[in-house]
Amino acid sequence: MSAAPSFGQAGTGAAKAYFGRRYMLSASHRLHAGSLSDEENRNVYGKCNNPHGHGHNYTIEVLTRGPVDAATGMVVNLADLDLAVETNVIERFDHTHLNNDPLFANRVPTTENLCRAVYELLTGALPAVELEHVRVEETENNFFQYSGQ
């Protein structure tokens, strides 16, 4: 009979586990760089440069990492993670026009930049867990991932 696997001691820093959660939000944006002419913007961004903007139903995936807590058996408390994402990301971006958000005053609200913005907003806001990466699905075919610098 073999011995049961050892899970190690939580809090020793020896073993880390990952927990990911998905969130949904709807937002619109117009891809337009102020440093480019109107013609250059149309050539670079195509139909995404529509003056009226266009929208997406984004799926945002947040992957965290940390030791498994010995008392709870969890990497992160789900309710705490949900609260951090809701207050820092969903309330800010859901049903908005991203071009109007101050985070995009000096950067084009591409989904790459949205992904970076979500990562930046959550860095330090998560409860006692490290942020591994943020992944944003713009469509069923397009996704973007950011893990910090």
Helices and strands as residue ranges (DSSP letters): E 17-29, H 38-45, G 46-49, E 54-66, H 78-85, I 86-90, H 91-93, E 96-97, G 98-100, G 102-104, H 111-122, E 130-137, E 143-146
